[in-house]
């Protein structure tokens, strides 16, 4: 299987999982906010107000769990519910200015932490990492766009 397209896909998948695990376990901030919470706020910031059912589906969690999460975010002043501009019966979830500021602060803190850790690398390793990321990031974004376009659970042809 090694050297075959299937083998290369498997090796790339394992390597990407390793990168994600390292980043999440060792480099991310852990100030009492779950990855799902941060992801949900980030989605609201990127995509704007959205129905709770669509938000739950997009985040891969059950609607009752998303309802509880949104209630917590509302109590913390990080999200709010709005009436749909075209259909007043429909409720949308939106990020607040406080939610945006929290995400920005978390991003600044993570960037500073990672930059400090990268400062421990020898210059040649930092250059190699920079080059690898400049090559890999557009490809990873392409994969992410494809994953977003394809419904969950549908096998890759």
C-alpha positions, 0 to 999 in steps of 0.5 A: 500500500505504501507508495500507492495513492491510497497509501499516500492518502493514509500517510497524509491523513495520519500526519494531519491528525498528528499536527491537529492533536499536537496543536490542540493538546499542547498549544491551544489556550485552555481557559475553560472554553471547549473546542465546540464553543470556540468553533461555534463562536468562530462560525458565527463570526465568519458566517453571520447569524444562522438558525440554531438547527443549521448551527448544530448540524454544521458543528456536528452536535445534536440540536438540544446540545446546541441549544444548551451551548447557545443559552450559555453563550447568551448568559455570558454575553457572547451570543444573542438570538435575533429575529429573522429579517424576512420571517419574524417567526424564525430565530437566528443566533448571532455573535456579539461584540463581546464574543468577537473580542473574546475570539480576537483575544484568544487568537492573539494569545495563541499566536503569542504562545506559538510564536514564543515556542517557535522562537526555540527552534533553530533558524533552519528548522523555522525556515523549513517549517515556514516553507512547508506551511506555505505549501501545505496551507492552501492544500489543507484549505482546499480539502476543508472547502471540499469537506464543507461542500460534501454532506457528512458521512458521504464517502469519497469517490 
